[in-house]
Amino acid sequence: MRPVGAANPKRSGNPATRASATRVQVAERSRGLLVRLSQLPPLVVPVATLVLMLVGLLAPVYAAVPALLLVGAFVTWLAYISWPVLDSTGRLLRVVMIAAITVALIGRISGWL
């Protein structure tokens, strides 16, 4: 069985979709956490992410920044390990999500959001 996020280099003609050694290592180290997350009830992760985003957008800055950093780190981690198996639409969606979280974080820190 291939590690999560690892592309099959023999079947993948596009070098951009091959998983690097670092990405494979991160995916291997993440396997236990991914298994635990997949064993949770289906709505736990999306609801927790939504709650953290709402805290990040509505709470005072001292609570908002850690919440947005946590959501940003989680989304970036998932995007990183899944990148080789995503199509262009999936990749674009991940980039937009990370950009939106980054804009929200900058907006909260600077005080315009």
C-alpha positions in Angstrom: 0.0 0.0 0.0 1.3 3.4 -1.0 1.6 6.2 1.6 -1.1 8.8 1.8 -0.3 11.5 -0.7 2.3 9.4 -2.6 1.8 9.3 -6.3 3.0 6.3 -8.3 6.0 7.6 -10.2 5.7 4.8 -12.8 2.2 5.8 -13.7 2.5 9.5 -13.3 3.8 11.1 -16.5 3.8 14.6 -15.1 6.7 15.4 -12.8 4.7 18.1 -11.0 2.3 15.4 -9.6 5.0 13.1 -8.2 5.4 13.2 -4.5 8.7 14.3 -3.2 10.6 12.3 -0.6 9.8 15.0 2.0 6.1 14.9 1.2 6.1 11.1 1.5 7.8 11.4 4.9 5.2 14.0 6.1 2.4 11.7 4.8 3.9 8.7 6.6 4.3 10.6 9.9 0.7 12.0 9.5 -0.8 8.6 8.9 -1.7 7.9 12.6 -3.4 11.3 12.9 -5.2 10.9 9.6 -6.5 7.5 10.8 -7.7 9.0 14.1 -9.4 11.9 12.3 -11.1 9.5 9.9 -12.5 7.5 12.9 -14.3 10.5 14.3 -17.9 11.1 13.6 -18.2 12.6 10.1 -19.2 16.1 11.2 -16.6 16.6 14.0 -13.8 18.0 11.8 -15.9 20.3 9.6 -17.8 21.7 12.6 -14.6 22.2 14.6 -13.1 24.0 11.6 -16.2 26.2 11.3 -16.2 27.0 15.0 -12.5 28.0 14.9 -13.1 30.1 11.8 -16.0 31.9 13.6 -13.8 32.5 16.6 -11.1 33.8 14.3 -13.5 36.2 12.6 -15.6 37.3 15.6 -13.7 36.9 18.8 -11.2 39.4 20.3 -7.8 39.4 18.6 -6.1 37.5 21.4 -8.4 34.6 20.7 -8.8 35.1 17.0 -5.2 34.9 16.0 -4.5 31.5 17.5 -7.8 30.1 16.1 -6.9 31.3 12.6 -3.4 30.0 12.9 -4.7 26.6 13.9 -7.2 26.5 11.0 -4.5 27.7 8.6 -2.0 25.1 9.7 -4.6 22.3 9.5 -5.7 23.3 5.9 -2.1 23.8 4.8 -1.1 20.4 6.2 -4.0 18.7 4.4 -3.2 20.5 1.2 0.4 19.6 1.3 -0.1 15.9 1.8 -2.9 15.7 -0.7 -1.4 17.9 -3.4 0.0 15.1 -5.7 -3.4 13.4 -6.1 -5.4 16.5 -6.6 -6.6 17.8 -10.0 -6.3 21.4 -10.9 -9.7 22.3 -9.5 -8.8 20.7 -6.1 -5.5 22.5 -6.1 -7.1 25.9 -6.9 -9.6 25.4 -4.1 -6.9 24.7 -1.5 -4.9 27.7 -2.6 -8.0 29.9 -2.4 -8.8 28.5 1.1 -5.3 29.2 2.4 -5.3 32.7 0.9 -8.7 33.5 2.5 -7.5 32.3 5.9 -4.3 34.4 5.4 -6.3 37.5 4.5 -8.5 37.0 7.5 -5.5 36.6 9.8 -3.8 39.8 8.4 -7.1 41.6 8.6 -7.6 40.6 12.3 -4.0 41.5 13.2 -4.1 44.9 11.4 -7.6 45.7 12.8 -9.5 46.2 9.5 -11.5 43.0 9.9 
